[in-house]
Amino acid sequence: MSNLFAELRRRNVFRVAGVYAVVGWVLAQISTTLEEALGLPVWFDGLIVALLMLGLPIAILFAWAFEMTPNGVVRTEKVPEGQSITADTGHKLDYAIVTGFVLVATMIIWQQFGPATTDELGSDTAEEVAGMTTDDASIAVLPFADLSPAGDQEYFSDGIAEEILNVLVGVDGLDIVSRTSSFQFKGRGLGIPEIARELKVRHIVEGSVRKSGNAIRVTAQLIDAREDKHLWSQTYDRPLTAENIFEIQDEIANAIVSALSDALGIGNLEPVQVTATTRNLTAYELFLQARPLFQARLDLDVADDLLAEALEKDPLFAKAWEMRAALQTLRVEYGYSDETADAAEQLADEFAMRALKIEPRSATALAVLAKNAGNASQSLRKKANIADIIATLDRALEIEPRNASALNWRGLRFVHVGYLEAALHDFKTCLDFEPLYVPCSENRYVMLSVMGRDTEALEAFGVALDKSLSKLYYSYLPMLARMEKPLAFKLAANDILLLGGWRQHNALYEAYRHPGEDHSQLIESIHAFMSKRGGRYLLDYNYMVLPIGADAEIPENVLMWDPSLHKYRQSNSFKSYMRATGALEYWQDIGYPQQCRPLGDDDFECD
């Protein structure tokens, strides 16, 4: 036995085992760190340890059977006696072992007394270090895959996923990522862990829909991305009816709530109940086709036709009435209709009231009524009580706090009365819920500039352009001039809806750079050019010339608070406008904005 141990020492077997153990320990620590940093599966570090353990006997056998010589690796028994260098190799291995032990000791001391790692920090801080959300109940619903034979039911599979998302939004205790955030991953081919990291959520809902003949199959699953495991999955095969579709949505939503309650130990998650909004399958499918067009502000005339057809199938479909109500004025604003503002608002009000008669808690219908009243007052077509308008929008947001349209429209009402901080807060909240909602994106960067925060505004404008969340027409010219961006300014001013075809853009840029000077000749030139148009002429004209000293009976809502319009806010035109729209009455009842103050009982001034 003593001869065996002597031979093991001579062949450096013990030394090789020592070096292997030290190196293996270091590799195991590195694998754990990589798993956390790169979001690798939870079994990654265990696999590395298993492979290292399997390699240990191989390394020992290699040390026994072979020797390193100047001529390479040679079987031990073939090394001529007197030419073995195992002693020299042993000294080198001793140095390696000592160095390894120092490294191991240093790492242990660092772990014990150095900066806290994510394992040692509290759960909230640990996840912040990893760049993840602090909420274990965070969840994203991805668009469901369309597995229908013809592949032409994407609107339907997306609609099912969105309906489930909308149900989960109402569950207290769950942190649901917005539709615009989660649906941006459609077709990008990313894995669940990567999507979860980008959305900063722990849980992902994904699934598929297959419509074939008179049958439907919906498959859904809930995945814990952090633990890389399925918490729940189910397949539903049902006859294709509207009732069954809503039942499936109800069952999926409740199964998700139950699975999360069990997995996270959350005891206060209440069961949900999905109410069928229509019993007509064709009407529901038409609604699902119209909804993405409405949300993207595209082909709004097509969306309106789809909803009109849906309502022929089911006149009691409140969701279709409220969306059609919202579409009426948007069709005019986005150039999909030649109707007058009065006609569009009258029709929108009629449709909104139809929706409210069926569903008194229709947040969108309430918001539409408030928007129409505000727009009519702002354009001096009808006088309205601004406090009542804002109260109606408040009511809509009490019913549906994530309603992006209601947030955007309330923000615009706050702008009108000069409550700029409140307006910015609404636009930001809107984007927190719906990061890709174009109107709130545009209004937010404009509001930042109006409030004197041009650097932030320009940065936000760049982000909006990067994500296609702004149109050239909605570039904010005063901000571009103040930030000395002549090329961007001229590109925006050359928009076909503004001054495309006009010939003095450099002079206009310089006028915006020096708004206090006399630019009357330039204003006359713009008036002559733009007056040949109909439709939006007055609004677009005022938008272009107010910053360079023109007067206006009806100013552009946001622009009138810009720093460059200081003189305009001192004018009688501005005072008359604020009186005529009910803003002065609002201030007298609610309070003046910080940039305005009363002068006696029935007068005011604004900076």
Stockholm file with secondary structure:
# STOCKHOLM 1.0

chainA/1-607         MSNLFAELRRRNVFRVAGVYAVVGWVLAQISTTLEEALGLPVWFDGLIVALLMLGLPIAILFAWAFEMTPNGVVRTEKVPEGQSITADTGHKLDYAIVTGFVLVATMIIWQQFGPATTDELGSDTAEEVAGMTTDDASIAVLPFADLSPAGDQEYFSDGIAEEILNVLVGVDGLDIVSRTSSFQFKGRGLGIPEIARELKVRHIVEGSVRKSGNAIRVTAQLIDAREDKHLWSQTYDRPLTAENIFEIQDEIANAIVSALSDALGIGNLEPVQVTATTRNLTAYELFLQARPLFQARLDLDVADDLLAEALEKDPLFAKAWEMRAALQTLRVEYGYSDETADAAEQLADEFAMRALKIEPRSATALAVLAKNAGNASQSLRKKANIADIIATLDRALEIEPRNASALNWRGLRFVHVGYLEAALHDFKTCLDFEPLYVPCSENRYVMLSVMGRDTEALEAFGVALDKSLSKLYYSYLPMLARMEKPLAFKLAANDILLLGGWRQHNALYEAYRHPGEDHSQLIESIHAFMSKRGGRYLLDYNYMVLPIGADAEIPENVLMWDPSLHKYRQSNSFKSYMRATGALEYWQDIGYPQQCRPLGDDDFECD
#=GR chainA/1-607 SS CHHHHHHHHHTTHHHHHHHHHHHHHHHHHHHHHHHHHHTCCTTHHHHHHHHHHHHHHHHHHHHHHEEEETTEEEEGGGSCTTCCCHHHHHHHHHHHHHHHHHHHHHHHHHHHHSSCCTTTSCHHHHHHHTTCCSCTTEEEECCCEECCTTSCCHHHHHHHHHHHHHHHHTSTTCEECCHHHHGGGTTSCCCHHHHHHHHTCSEEEEEEEEEETTEEEEEEEEEETTTTEEEEEEEEEEESCHHHHHHHHHHHHHHHHHHHHHHHTCCCCCCCCCCCSCSCHHHHHHHHHHHHHHHHTCSHHHHHHHHHHHHHHCTTCHHHHHHHHHHHHHHHHTTSCCCCHHHHHHHHHHHHHHHHHHCTTCHHHHHHHHHHHHHHHHTTSSCCCHHHHHHHHHHHHHHCTTCHHHHHHHHHHHHHTTCHHHHHHHHHHHHHHCTTCHHHHHHHHHHHHHTTCHHHHHHHHHHHHHTTCCCGGGCCHHHHHHTTCHHHHHHHHTSTTTTTTCSCHHHHHHHHHSTTSCCHHHHHHHHHHHTTCCTTHHHHHHHHHGGGTCCCSSCCTTGGGSGGGTTGGGSHHHHHHHHHTTHHHHHHHHCCCTTEEECSSSCEEEC
#=GC SS_cons         CHHHHHHHHHTTHHHHHHHHHHHHHHHHHHHHHHHHHHTCCTTHHHHHHHHHHHHHHHHHHHHHHEEEETTEEEEGGGSCTTCCCHHHHHHHHHHHHHHHHHHHHHHHHHHHHSSCCTTTSCHHHHHHHTTCCSCTTEEEECCCEECCTTSCCHHHHHHHHHHHHHHHHTSTTCEECCHHHHGGGTTSCCCHHHHHHHHTCSEEEEEEEEEETTEEEEEEEEEETTTTEEEEEEEEEEESCHHHHHHHHHHHHHHHHHHHHHHHTCCCCCCCCCCCSCSCHHHHHHHHHHHHHHHHTCSHHHHHHHHHHHHHHCTTCHHHHHHHHHHHHHHHHTTSCCCCHHHHHHHHHHHHHHHHHHCTTCHHHHHHHHHHHHHHHHTTSSCCCHHHHHHHHHHHHHHCTTCHHHHHHHHHHHHHTTCHHHHHHHHHHHHHHCTTCHHHHHHHHHHHHHTTCHHHHHHHHHHHHHTTCCCGGGCCHHHHHHTTCHHHHHHHHTSTTTTTTCSCHHHHHHHHHSTTSCCHHHHHHHHHHHTTCCTTHHHHHHHHHGGGTCCCSSCCTTGGGSGGGTTGGGSHHHHHHHHHTTHHHHHHHHCCCTTEEECSSSCEEEC
//
